[in-house]
Amino acid sequence: MDKVPLSTPLKTVGDVADVKRKILENIPEKILFSKSEEELCFYILSQFDFPKDTIKLSDLPSIEAASEVILNLMGIDDDFEMKLDLLNDSKFRSPIMRFLHYFLGIKELPGDCKEQLEVKVNMDLDTINSLITDYEKIDFIAKKETPRNHNQRTQKDFYDRCIEERAKIEEHLRSGVNDRALTKAYGELNLGFVYAFFEEYKDRPYKLPMPKSKEYFDINSIDKVGHRLRKITPSQGTFLRDLYKKKKSEFYEKMEEFISDNEVIDSIKAHIQFLPFISEQRKIIFNELAELYKSKKMFGFCALALTQIEGLFTEMCHMCVPKYNSPSASLPDKVNTVRPFYPNSETQFDYFQYHLPNLRNRFLHLGLASGEKIEILSKEILFDLERVVSIFGGLNIDANWFLRLIRKRDDTDFMSINTLWFYCRMIQSLKEKKQFHYFEKEIESLNQTYIPDTVYNVVFDLDAKLNGIIESIYESMKGQSALNGFEVDLRSISMKEIANNRKVIKDSLDSFINWQMKSEITELLSAQKFMKAYGKYLDLEYLSAEVQNGINALDAKYSDVLNKIRLISLYVGFVPE
C-alpha cells in the first residue's frame, strides 16, 4: 500500500477510521499479534510518509517522537488527559501507549489477549484429550467395534461427545482465537458477574467451560443426586451432595428435614393429575404406587415404579413425536428421543438414559446389590419418579403450552387479535398431531364460558385498531419502497402488479417488512387469519350474532388491502404463523 501522507487530515473520527482501516487491511498477522508495543507501533507509523530513517525499531525515542506527531495531527496534545482527569491511567504514561489507545483504539495488545486465550484453550484441549485417551483404552473402542450392550453404548456416547468437543476446540484455535483476541483488545463494557459468565463462553465457545461440563464428558461423573436437590437451597445442596456420595442413609435422613416422603408423593400425584395426556390406567397405577410406599411394601414399590419410569418416557415420546412408533425401543432410546424437547437435557437426562437402565435391569433380574438396603433404593426411585413426572410437564411441546394457557385463563393471554389467533393456532396444531382429544372437554368449556366475552372485547375496537395500523403502514411503505427503487402504493397497486413485480418488491421492501414493521404486519395478518377461520375453532352457538356479523364485516372491509400485504410479505420471505 502507498504511504499515508502526513498532510492527511486526522481531525475527525471518520478521518482516523479511514486511515486505520487501510493500514490494518494489510498488516501481517505476526505484527498484529506481536507482544511488543514498540513493534506494533513501529509498523503502523512506518505506513506514514515520514522521511527515511526517521523511525527505527531499535530506537525507542524515534518511535515515541513519531507517535507524538500523529497524536498532534489528531488534535491530542500533551495535556489532553489532564483536561479529562485521566493522568493516573497507566495507558497514558508513554507516547507509544497513548498512540495505540487513540489511533488504534485498543485497550490491550492483541498479542497479549491472544496468548491468554491460547493458554486457556490449550488447557481445555489437554483436558478433553486426556478423557479421549482414557476412553480409547477401552478394548472395543480401541478396535473400533460396534457397541454390543448398554454399558458399551454408554461408553461410546461419552467418547463421541469428547471427539466432537475436541474438533470444536481445535477449530477455535485455528480460526476463532484471533478474532476473539482483537475483540478483547478493543475492550467491552463490563456488566458484572453475568457479563463475565458470557464473556468466558465467548473466549471458549464450546461446552467444556460451562457448568456441569465434567458430568457431560466424564462417564464416571454422571450426576446421580442433582435432581433430588431441586427444592433445596444452594448452600444446603452443596453439603447434601457431598453427604450423598459418602453415605446415602444419612443423606435421606437429612433430606427428610427439608422435604418429606409424603410431600414427594403429593408432588407426583399433583403432576399426574394435572397432565390430561397421562392415561387413566397409569394414574391408577400411580395411586397403587403411593399405597405400596406408604405401607412399606418396598420390593413391590421398586418393581412397579421402575417399569413406570420407562412407561412415562414412552408416553412422552408419543407427545413429542406424534408419529412415534418404536415398540422395540429401549429406555435409553426413549430418553434420547425426548431430549430435544426439554431445556438443559444435556446433563439432566444422562442419569435416566445411562445410569437408571443399569439399576432397573440389575434389580429386576438380580434383586438388591450386596449391602444395598431396599428402604434406601425405594427413596432413590421415589425421587426419580417425581423428577420424571415433572419433566413431562416441562416439555417444550404445544400440548404443554396450550394446557397452561387454558388452565390459567389469564385475560392478558386473550386480550388481542394476536393472542386469539395463537389460541386458534394451538387448537389446529393439536388436531394435526392427533392430540386434540386430550383437551376437547376443556376447550368446549372455555369456548362456551370464557371465549365469547373475550372475543367481544377484542372485536369491539378491532376496526379502529386495524385502520390505525394500516394508515401507519401506507405512507411508510410508499416512501420506503420509492427510496429503494420501486414505489408500492397499497391504495392503488393491484394484486396482478404485485405478482408481476415480485423481485423488485422484495428488494425494495425486505427490511421494511422484516424489521421496521414486523410487529404491525404480524398483527394484521393474524387478524386476517382469525377473521377467516374463527368458525373452525370457536363455538359459534355461543358467539353473539352481533360479534359474528362484526367479524365478517371487518373481513370484507379489509380483505383487499390485507391480501396485498399478505402477498407482499410472502414475496419478501416474511410468513408469520
Secondary structure, DSSP 8 states (H G I E B T S, - for coil): ---B-TTS---SHHHHHHHHHHHHHS--HHHHT-S-HHHHHHHHHHTB---TTS--TT-HHHHHHHHHHHHHHTT--TTHHHHTT-TTSGGGSSHHHHHIIIII--SS-HHHHHHHHHHHHHHHHHHHHHHHHHHTTSHHHHTT----SHHHHHHHHHHHHHHHHHHHHHHIIIIIHHHHHHHHHH-----SHHHHHHHHHHHS-SSTTSTTHHHHH-GGG--SSGGG-TTS-HHHHHHHHHHHHH-HHHHHHHHHHHS-HHHHHHHHHHHHHH-TTS-HHHHHHHHHHHHHHHTT-HHHHHHHHHHHHHHHHHHHHHHHSTT---TT--HHHHHHHHGGGSTTHHHHTHIIIIIHHHHHHHHHHH-S-TT--HHHHHHHHHHHHHHHHHHHHH--SHHHHHHHHHHH--GGGSSSHHHHHHHHHHHHHHHHTT-GGGTHHHHHHHHHHTHHHHHHHHHHTHHHHHHHHHHHHHHHHHHHHHHTT----TTT--HHHHHHTHHHHHHHHHHIIIIITHHHHHHHHHHHHHHHHHHHHS-GGGS-HHHHHHHHHHHHHHHHHHHHHHHHHHHTT----
